Amino acid sequence: MAVQVGDSIPDVTLKIMGEKGPQDITTADIFSGKKVVLFAVPGAFTPTCSAAHLPSYVVNADKLKEKGVDSIVCTSVNDPFVMDAWGKAGNAEALMMVGDHEGALANGMGLTMDASGAGLGIRSVRYSLVAEDGKITALNVEKGGVYEVSSAEAILEAL
């Protein structure tokens, strides 16, 4: 069952790239005591994700911060090496690029899809959310593989 507004972010361990390589980061580390915008994509370096979704957050990072957002987090069912390389390629220095390497967050959110037909396996659906101290206050889930409601512009409207 998919999360809804009012639900808490599941408690899972993810990976980010640290100074000495991959390191664990929990959702509690990311969300506790903060206002966070999180957006999830089916895959780093994939066409819509690279051409539209990630760039919408890169160009609107300052506007999101002006609305009181402490962190902007991008996640995908990818390893931290891929997420780090994608963030660098996309000029996403203002974002936290988080690898949901085992799909724990996608599964915990109830927001997975089977992209095996495209050679990707189980992935996250495309969505965005706002969470305050780990509680979801806005949630935009895309339907049917489209990109319409999960952009930074949509989150700015929700803030």
C-alpha positions, -999 to 999 in steps of 0.1 A, spaced: 0 0 0 14 34 -10 21 61 15 -2 90 18 -1 126 31 1 123 69 21 91 69 57 90 81 87 83 59 97 46 65 129 40 86 154 26 62 191 28 55 203 42 22 237 51 7 254 84 -2 289 90 -15 312 103 13 347 115 12 360 80 15 334 62 -6 299 50 0 284 55 35 252 47 51 226 73 58 192 66 74 159 83 66 160 96 102 193 113 94 177 129 64 143 139 77 144 143 115 137 179 125 139 192 89 117 203 61 127 181 32 117 179 -5 124 144 -18 119 133 -54 123 98 -67 131 88 -103 130 53 -120 167 56 -129 197 78 -130 209 88 -165 176 77 -180 161 101 -206 132 119 -188 150 118 -155 181 135 -169 165 158 -194 136 171 -172 132 158 -137 166 164 -121 171 197 -140 138 211 -126 152 207 -91 187 220 -99 173 253 -114 147 257 -86 169 248 -56 172 284 -45 135 290 -47 128 258 -27 153 269 0 136 304 1 104 285 10 120 270 41 132 237 26 163 225 45 173 197 21 164 186 -15 169 149 -19 170 129 -51 167 91 -48 167 62 -73 171 25 -71 208 29 -80 240 25 -62 257 56 -46 285 56 -73 259 61 -100 239 87 -80 271 106 -73 282 106 -110 247 116 -121 246 145 -96 280 157 -109 269 154 -145 237 172 -138 253 201 -118 232 190 -87 256 203 -60 227 218 -41 209 184 -39 216 153 -18 219 124 -43 209 92 -24 212 56 -37 182 34 -27 206 6 -36 183 -23 -24 150 -5 -31 143 -3 6 128 32 4 108 25 -27 94 -7 -11 87 10 22 69 38 5 48 13 -15 59 31 -47 77 5 -68 72 -6 -104 85 -35 -124 107 -22 -152 121 -56 -161 108 -53 -196 132 -23 -201 161 -42 -184 159 -22 -152 142 -46 -127 122 -33 -98 124 4 -96 108 34 -79 79 51 -95 84 88 -102 72 110 -74 79 140 -52 70 149 -17 75 174 11 81 160 46 83 179 78 101 161 106 96 128 87 58 133 81 46 136 46 28 169 40 25 169 2 28 140 -22 28 139 -60 29 104 -76 31 101 -114 8 76 -131 18 54 -160 54 64 -165 46 101 -173 62 132 -160 35 157 -151 31 163 -114 64 156 -97 85 185 -109 101 211 -87 75 236 -100 47 214 -87 64 212 -53 69 249 -52 31 253 -56 26 229 -27 48 249 -4 
